[in-house]
């Protein structure tokens, strides 16, 4: 009997040891999986932001030298979704961490396309605005603006009062309602396409009739401030028409969920979640304090709330925080603006 009891005791000790070893191995494996998951989330989030930053300010063949104008009825500051005069724009959270009101960001997000009062404000299409109540308090907002590539080459010369004729394809075409830009290496003009008609095989005419709405064309404004025509693609001047794309990145939650993620509102469409598990986003502008010193690089990084009027931004610094049940990690990276302004 004594020997049996000793055997049982030894067996129990061995079993407990194996159970603890198994539990410890399982916990270690779970921790490693969560770390790998958080690493992937941070990497994916940075990849989206890096791609948008690299394309920001693209206006065709030469983003910096192009003289840009709009022929829409509204001023640039009233066209948030299409304000190419500001390729990069940031909103620095300055609230107490418990709310997401308009004044919790600096500058205020009053111009942001959003849902308010049962409707949509600052947006071309109804129902596509951002819901402030779903944003995560404490996180910044970053905006990138560009032209969609590839553009559509002009099929012939374009006068300042004319309608562009472009070379297109069956797979990808500009559509009525799109806001687009015609540009070459010297000038660019933003207009709204009101109708698209065929002009022969592989060619389309982009009609741009005037209207009275804020996003409609102003009939008194021409596509060239100086009265110069846009040459066709055969003359090698890179004249093209491309759609305007504005990408707004923010940290938000789905309706009824407390799980945060990195979201993006692209163009005039509804916001979509890109990467789950992103709980914070912080951004700083890399400012060139002396743009005429021959060095096109930043000499300091500032929050967007501290920028002076008309800053020259060469890059941005981004900090993304990804989290799982037990692991939280912060990723920091400097993103160059290929078309720095």
N, C-alpha and C positions, 0 to 999 in steps of 0.2 A: 504493500500500500504506500509506504514511504517513497519507494522508487517511482511508483506511478504518479504521485503528487509532484515529485521533482521533475519528472518528464513533462507533465502538464505545465508546470511553471516555466520551464525552459522554453517549451513550445510557445507559450503566451508571450514571453519576452521577445523571442525571434519574430513572431507575428507582428507584435507592436512595432518593432524596429523596421520591418519591411513596409508596414503601413505608413510609418512616418517618412521613410525614404521615398515611397511612391508619392505621398502627398507633397513632399518637398520638390520632387522632380516635376510633378504636374504644375505646381505653382510657378516654378522656374520657367517651364515651357510656356505657360500662359503669359508670364511677364515678357518673355522674349518675343512672343507673337504680338503682344500689344505694342512693344517698342517698335517692331517692324512695321506695324500698321500705322502708328503715329508718324514714323519716318516717311512712309509712302504718302500719307495725307499732306504733310508739309511740302514734300517734293512736288506733288501734283499742283498744289496751290501756287507755289512759286513759278512753276512752268507756265501756268495761265497768265500770271501777272507779268512775267518776263516777256512773253510773246506780245502782249498788248503794249507794254512799254516800248519795245523795239519798233513797233509800227506807228506809235503816236506821232502826230504831226505830218504824216505822209500826205502830200498833196500832188503826187505824181512824180515828175522827173526831178524836181528840186524844191523841197518843202520850205527851205529858208528864204529863197530868193523870190518865190512867187508872190505877186501882189494879189491878195484875196479880197473879193467883194461878194456881197449877197444881193440878189434881186428879189428876195422875199419882202413882205410888208413889214415884218418886225425887225427890230434891232438885234444884234448878236446876243446881247445879254438876256433877251426874251426868248431865245431859241436854244434852250439848254441841250436838247437832243442833237442839235446840229451846229453848235457853236465852235466851228473849226478855228476861230481866232484864239482859242485857248486849248491847245492840244492836251494839256495835263491840268487837272484841277483836283484839289484835295480839300477835305473837310475834317478838321481836327476836333475830336470829341473833348468838350470842356465841361460836361455836366457833372453831377454828383455820383454818377454810376447807377442811379436808380430809375432814370427816365430816358425817353427818346423823343423829346419835344423839339420843335424847330430850332430853338435857341440853345440847345445842348451841344451843337456843333458850331465851330467858328472857322470860316464864316457860316452864317446861318444857312440851313438847307431849305430855305423858303423857295428857292428856284428849282429844287429837285423834282423830277417827274414823280408824282406820288398820288396815292388815294387819299382824299380828304373830303369830309362833308358828304359822303355818299357818292362822290364822283371822282373824276380824274383831273388833276391840274398839271400844267407845264408839260403835257404830253400830246403827241399827235393823235394817238389812238386811245379811245376810251377803254378803261379797265386794265391798262398796262402799267400803271404807276406802282411805286414802291410803297409798302405799308410800313410807316414809321414804327408802329406798335410792335412789329415783328423784328425790328433791329435789336442787336445785342448792345446794351449800354456799355460805354467805354471804348468801343471799336471805332476807328476812323473809316472814312469813305474815300476812295480814290477813283478818278474818272480819266479815261483815255479817249481821244478822238482822232479819227483818221479817215482815209478813203479806202474802200474795199478794193482789194487787189485779186485778180488782175482787172484793170479797167477795160473799157470798150473803145478802141481807136476810132477817131473820126473818119468817116468814109469820104469826106470832102471838106472843102473850106467852109467856115462858119462866120457869118457876119454878126456884129454885136446885137442885131435885132432878130436874128434868124433862129430856127429850130435845129438842133444838132441831128445829123444823120450819122449813125454809128454802125460799125461792123459787129454783129453779134453771132450767137450760135443757138442751136435748138436747146442746148442743155442749160444755158444761163443767159437770162435777158433782164434788162431793166423793165420795170413795170409802172403803170399809172399809179400815182400816189407817192412814189419814191422821191426822196430829196437827194439830188446828185450835184456833182461839181464837174464842169468842163474846165480843163486846165492844159497848159503847156509849160514850158520852162520859164515863162515871163509873167503870166497872168492866170487867174482862176476866178470863176464865178459860180456861186451856188444858186440852184433854181429847183423848182418842183416840177416833176413830170406829170402832166395832166392827162395825156393820152399817148399811146404808142401805136403807130401805123407802119405797115410794111412798105419798104422802098426797094423791093427787088430781093433776090436770093441773098440771105445772110446779112441783110441791112434793115435797119429800123429808123423811123423818124420819131424823135422825142418831142412831142408837142408840149408847149409851156404857156398855155393861155393864162391870163391874169384873173384874179379874184379879190375878194375883200377880206378874207380870213387872215389870221396872223401867220399861217403857214402857206399862204397862197402867193403867187408871183405878183409883183408890182409892175403894172404895164408901163410905167414911166422909166423903169430902170433897165439899162442895157447890160449885156454880158461882158462888156469891156468898158472900163472907166475912161480909157484913153481913146476909145473908138477903133482899136486895132482888131483885125479879124483873127480867128484861130485857123491855122492851116491844117490841111488834111494829113493823114498818116503817110501818104506817099511822098510828102515833102520832108519827112524825117525830123519834125520838130516835137514829136512825142505828144501831140494833142490827143486827149482822151476824155471820156466821161466815166465817172465812177460814183458809186453810191456812198453816202456819208454814213459812217458807223461810229456811234458813241457807246463805250463800254463802261458801266458803273459797277464797281466791285464793293461789296459790303458783307458784313457778318450778320446773318439773320437766322430766323427759325421758321419752320413750317407752321401753318395754322394749327393750334391745339397741341403743338409739340414743344418741349423744352430743349431738344437737341439742336445745337447750333451747327452752322456750316458756312462755307464761303459761297456767296451768291453773286450772280452777274446779270445785269440787265443790258442786253445788247441791242443796239438800234432802237426801234420803236416797239419792240416785243416785250412780253411779260418777263419778269425776273425768273431765273432758274437756278437751282442749287448745283454747284459744280463739284464741291468736295465736302463731304460730311466730316464732322469732328473738328472743324476749325472754329475756335472760340474767341480769337482776338486778331485784329489787324491794326497795325500802327504804321504810319507813313511819314517821311520827311522829304523835303525838297532839297536837292543839291544845287545850290545857287552859285552862279558865276558873278561875283561882285564887281568884276572889271571885264566886261565882255570884249573890250578893245585892246587887251594886253597880249594878244596873239596866242593865248592858251585857252582852248575851248574845253574847259573843265571846271567843276565846282570847287570853290575854296571854303565852303561851309555848308552844313546841313541844318535846316530850320523846319519846325512844324509849319504847316500851311497857314495856320492862324497868325504867324509872325512875319509873313511875307509883306514886303512893301509893294507899291503899285508897279505893275509891269516888270516883274522879276525875270531874269534870264535863267531858266532851269535847264541844267545839263543832264541830270540824273535824279533818281529818287532812291531813298533807302527804305526798305520794307521789312517789317518784323511780323511774322505769322506765327500764331500759337496753335498747335494741334494737340488734341487730348483724347484719351480713351478713358476707360473706367479707372485705371490706376496710374497711367503714365501721361505726363504733360511735357511737351517740349516746345521751345521757341526757336524759330528759324529766322535768321537775319541775312539779308542780301542787298547789295547795291545793284540797281538795274539801270543800265545806260539808256538814254533816249537817243536813238539813232538819228532822229530828225530834231535834235535839241533846239530849243527856241529861246 
